Amino acid sequence: MGFPELPQNNSPPSMEKQSPARLKINSSILFLVATSIIILTIWILSSSFDPINNFLAGIHFSNNPDNCSYPVIANDPIHDPSFYDDDPDLSYSIGGQSVVKNWDLKRQEWLQLNPSFAPGRVVMVTGSQPGPCKNPIGDHFLLRFFKNKVDYCRIHGYDIFYNNNLLHPKMNSYWAKLPAIRSAMLAHPEAEWIWWVDSDAAITDMDFKLPLNRYKDHNLVVHGWANLIYEKRSWTSLNAGVLLIRNCQWSIDLIEVWAAMGPQNADYDKWGRILRSTLPDKMFPESDDQSGLVYLILKGEKKWTDKIYLEGGYYFEGYWLEIVGTLDEINRIYFEGDVLLRRRRRSEKMAHTYNETAMRELRRRRPFVTHFTGCQPCSGDHNGNYSGASCWDGMQKALNFADNQVIRSYGFVHPDLLNSSYVSPSTVG
């Protein structure tokens, strides 16, 4: 079949009645429009203006169940006030002329400029030495201790800063925490609390949340016992390996006073003698951070002691020797007992909420933090009162005990707390 025949006069009907002058005007308009489109296209392609990328820069993508991602208009950018650059008193260093002043006002200014940050935020700070461990399995244990802390912070929405640098070249060993804590305060004005946790401490109750409201009238929380401080004057009356300190001027001032007993100070040897004469059970001559804090509580000004909370109501930091022997039984109760915890699996974000109900049924909490003080997993120079094997087995058991609480949401469990290499599908639920 061929095309249908056209009329003999094959001009379009609309043009059939137009005059030559009208045709000339229309042709000119068409030429101008076409020329403008060509010029605009060349300008867009050759200039730095990119409307597609400029639009994309103002959005981010979030997941939804129906499509992999969908665009959401981003919030206004956050603002850092000028005191970070312009204030000569704002220094991250300890000692000398670097004392930070008016930090409470500076934080208030920052928070007013950035109101999206919720109050009561917590930043965990931890870390280890710059070089590799002398103990052959030390780096492996440090990695697992760090993973444990990352798991906890992810579940509860805390930020974490892991530091493996000496932020003050002379403040090493146990003194290295103070420069890291102080720097974290200035780097995180959004944080109400800085939570220091030693590298050899494991969180063994992944559902427990810090009872921050309990500490609303205090600025420093440590695990300790008042009678051992005031009656026994013991250097082990508290443990400074895990502490919670409020991000405020009081804390910055306390760190300066506390750090003055450290190895960067010309009076370091003198402070060692003072601490040893004050605390009768302190057997080594060096000034250490824990003895220094006990001394400040005993001899310091009231403005320090009134704001220090000695936590003994739960395992804010628990000695590993009294904990690891109980973990198998606690693990059995939680994962085999006929309680709400085992009846149904939950998503990771929701699991700890339901687990809290189960723990109320059990009327028994897991130990919150298990601290392997004296084990020295990196150096291997453990306390001579116990064997290295007991330390390494205890660490493995505590870390797997905690990991069971995490990987259960992913459908797996360590059936043997002393076997880190094997997991099996979780049969509960």
Secondary structure as the mmCIF struct_conf table of DSSP 4:
data_model
#
loop_
_struct_conf.conf_type_id
_struct_conf.id
_struct_conf.beg_label_comp_id
_struct_conf.beg_label_asym_id
_struct_conf.beg_label_seq_id
_struct_conf.end_label_comp_id
_struct_conf.end_label_asym_id
_struct_conf.end_label_seq_id
HELX_LH_PP_P HELX_LH_PP_P1 GLY A 2 PRO A 7
BEND BEND1 GLN A 8 ASN A 9
BEND BEND2 SER A 11 SER A 11
HELX_RH_AL_P HELX_RH_AL_P1 PRO A 13 GLU A 16
TURN_TY1_P TURN_TY1_P1 LYS A 17 LYS A 17
HELX_RH_AL_P HELX_RH_AL_P2 PRO A 20 SER A 46
BEND BEND3 SER A 47 SER A 48
HELX_RH_AL_P HELX_RH_AL_P3 PRO A 51 ALA A 57
TURN_TY1_P TURN_TY1_P2 GLY A 58 GLY A 58
STRN STRN1 ILE A 59 SER A 62
BEND BEND4 PRO A 65 CYS A 68
STRN STRN2 TYR A 70 ILE A 73
HELX_LH_PP_P HELX_LH_PP_P2 ALA A 74 ILE A 78
TURN_TY1_P TURN_TY1_P3 SER A 82 SER A 82
HELX_RH_AL_P HELX_RH_AL_P4 PHE A 83 ASP A 86
TURN_TY1_P TURN_TY1_P4 PRO A 88 ASP A 89
BEND BEND5 TYR A 92 SER A 93
BEND BEND6 GLY A 95 GLY A 95
TURN_TY1_P TURN_TY1_P5 GLY A 96 GLN A 97
BEND BEND7 ASN A 102 ASN A 102
HELX_RH_AL_P HELX_RH_AL_P5 TRP A 103 LEU A 113
TURN_TY1_P TURN_TY1_P6 PRO A 115 SER A 116
BEND BEND8 PHE A 117 PHE A 117
HELX_LH_PP_P HELX_LH_PP_P3 ALA A 118 ALA A 118
TURN_TY1_P TURN_TY1_P7 PRO A 119 GLY A 120
STRN STRN3 VAL A 122 GLY A 127
BEND BEND9 PRO A 130 GLY A 131
BEND BEND10 LYS A 134 ASN A 135
TURN_TY1_P TURN_TY1_P8 PRO A 136 ILE A 137
HELX_RH_AL_P HELX_RH_AL_P6 GLY A 138 HIS A 156
TURN_TY1_P TURN_TY1_P9 GLY A 157 GLY A 157
STRN STRN4 ASP A 159 ASN A 163
BEND BEND11 ASN A 165 ASN A 165
BEND BEND12 LEU A 167 HIS A 168
TURN_TY1_P TURN_TY1_P10 PRO A 169 LYS A 170
HELX_RH_3T_P HELX_RH_3T_P1 SER A 173 ALA A 176
HELX_RH_AL_P HELX_RH_AL_P7 LYS A 177 ALA A 187
TURN_TY1_P TURN_TY1_P11 PRO A 189 GLU A 190
BEND BEND13 GLU A 192 GLU A 192
STRN STRN5 TRP A 193 VAL A 197
TURN_TY1_P TURN_TY1_P12 SER A 199 ASP A 200
STRN STRN6 ALA A 201 ILE A 203
TURN_TY1_P TURN_TY1_P13 MET A 206 ASP A 207
HELX_RH_3T_P HELX_RH_3T_P2 LEU A 212 TYR A 215
TURN_TY1_P TURN_TY1_P14 LYS A 216 ASP A 217
BEND BEND14 ASN A 219 ASN A 219
STRN STRN7 LEU A 220 GLY A 224
HELX_RH_AL_P HELX_RH_AL_P8 ALA A 226 TYR A 230
TURN_TY1_P TURN_TY1_P15 GLU A 231 GLU A 231
BEND BEND15 LYS A 232 LYS A 232
TURN_TY1_P TURN_TY1_P16 TRP A 235 THR A 236
BEND BEND16 SER A 237 SER A 237
STRN STRN8 LEU A 238 ARG A 246
BEND BEND17 ASN A 247 CYS A 248
HELX_RH_AL_P HELX_RH_AL_P9 GLN A 249 ALA A 259
TURN_TY1_P TURN_TY1_P17 ALA A 260 MET A 261
BEND BEND18 GLY A 262 GLY A 262
TURN_TY1_P TURN_TY1_P18 PRO A 263 GLN A 264
BEND BEND19 ASN A 265 ASN A 265
TURN_TY1_P TURN_TY1_P19 ALA A 266 ASP A 267
HELX_RH_AL_P HELX_RH_AL_P10 TYR A 268 THR A 278
BEND BEND20 LEU A 279 LEU A 279
TURN_TY1_P TURN_TY1_P20 PRO A 280 ASP A 281
BEND BEND21 PHE A 284 PHE A 284
BEND BEND22 GLU A 286 GLU A 286
HELX_RH_AL_P HELX_RH_AL_P11 ASP A 289 LYS A 299
BEND BEND23 GLY A 300 GLY A 300
HELX_RH_AL_P HELX_RH_AL_P12 LYS A 302 THR A 305
TURN_TY1_P TURN_TY1_P21 ASP A 306 LYS A 307
STRN STRN9 ILE A 308 GLU A 311
BEND BEND24 GLY A 313 TYR A 314
BEND BEND25 PHE A 316 GLU A 317
STRN STRN10 GLY A 318 TYR A 319
HELX_RH_3T_P HELX_RH_3T_P3 TRP A 320 GLU A 322
TURN_TY1_P TURN_TY1_P22 ILE A 323 ILE A 323
HELX_RH_3T_P HELX_RH_3T_P4 VAL A 324 THR A 326
HELX_RH_AL_P HELX_RH_AL_P13 LEU A 327 GLU A 336
BEND BEND26 GLY A 337 VAL A 339
HELX_RH_AL_P HELX_RH_AL_P14 LEU A 340 ARG A 343
HELX_RH_AL_P HELX_RH_AL_P15 GLU A 348 LEU A 362
TURN_TY1_P TURN_TY1_P23 ARG A 363 ARG A 363
HELX_LH_PP_P HELX_LH_PP_P4 ARG A 365 PRO A 367
BEND BEND27 PHE A 368 PHE A 368
STRN STRN11 VAL A 369 HIS A 371
TURN_TY1_P TURN_TY1_P24 THR A 373 CYS A 375
TURN_TY1_P TURN_TY1_P25 PRO A 377 SER A 379
TURN_TY1_P TURN_TY1_P26 GLY A 384 ASN A 385
BEND BEND28 TYR A 386 TYR A 386
HELX_RH_AL_P HELX_RH_AL_P16 GLY A 388 ILE A 407
HELX_RH_3T_P HELX_RH_3T_P5 ARG A 408 TYR A 410
TURN_TY1_P TURN_TY1_P27 GLY A 411 GLY A 411
STRN STRN12 PHE A 412 VAL A 413
BEND BEND29 PRO A 415 ASP A 416
TURN_TY1_P TURN_TY1_P28 LEU A 417 LEU A 418
BEND BEND30 SER A 420 SER A 421
STRN STRN13 SER A 424 PRO A 425
#
